[in-house]
Amino acid sequence: MKKNVKILIGFSLLFFLVGCTSLPERERFTVSLTSPHIMLGEIELQFDTFLSLSGLKKEKISVLYFPQEDAVCLRFRYELVTYHQFWSRKGRQEFLAALGKYNEDYDTRELITNTRRSRRIYGFVKGYLIWQMYSFTTQSRAQSYVDLGYMFKDRAPYFTIYQRQAEYTEGNSRDNYRTSAVVTKYFTRAQAAELANFFEPEFLRSIVSSGNVVLPDEEVPPDRDEY
């Protein structure tokens, strides 16, 4: 009898473990561009210039909200490719926490200049990425990872979102294998605060409940942070 009980417990534990390991796959975060969405506004940030030889270039990118998937999208064009970088609720919470830590380190002058360490010093976020060169070309999509941290450029610190390379295979054919570019977004503290406003749960709830697009007051951020 005791032996049978042990066997039953063993099978139950195995079933539980298998269920736990398969759960994340069933709950993968994905978004469809055809889902209803709301244009929230634009934010300003910096990208690397070509070959990163001439510092940074300032750009404006669009911020959209997909209520059905509870996803905030950063839409931008980089090296002739249009990217839709989607942030889940968990990812947005981690961004807000990382920005809070960055502001603390900035204020206490504890920022380090080792890029390899600082680039992901506040961890990483799993999201979803869609990219394509033109509207009539094939749309690539994949689970993606971004590192949260900061980097120095011209001796000035920037809060950064480092988009790692994502891989997409159409069907099971390696002939249709495509990769996304590695992209770094650089934010001054004022610019990062603009994005944080769009990530705030209260703001998104107000957008959905009102049914209207509400744009925050525009501010002109400084060219860079002095440190």
Buried (B, 14 or more C-beta within 10 A) or exposed (E): EEEEEEEEEEEEEEEEEEEEEEEEEEEEBEBEBEEEBBEBBBBBBBBBEEEEEEEBEEBEBBBBBBEEBBBBBBBBEBEEBBBBBBBBBEBBBBBBEBBEBBBEBBEEEEBEEEBEEBBBBBEBBBBBBBBBBEEEEEBBBBBBBBBBBBBBBEEBBBBBBBBBEBEBEBEEEEEEEBEBEEBBBBBBBEBBBBBBBBBEEEBBEEBEEEEEEEEEEEEEBEEBBEE
